[in-house]
């Protein structure tokens, strides 16, 4: 059964939202890495690698907060 135009547009908007979220997370990853990874390289990382790097970033943020050292 084919989808109606309204359903197709609704799904398209959802996918655009997901795409925007992924891009924002990858840009944050690049920023936290201070240029040691390009956006293209970030797109090529596996889900597991992105998750592990994200965990390391979170740990470093927590350590920074606890120590009072500047992070930015």
Secondary structure, DSSP 8 states (H G I E B T S, - for coil): ----HHHHHHHHHHHHHHHHHHHHHHHHHHHHTTTSS-HHHHHHS-HHHHHHHHHHHHHHHHHHHHHT----
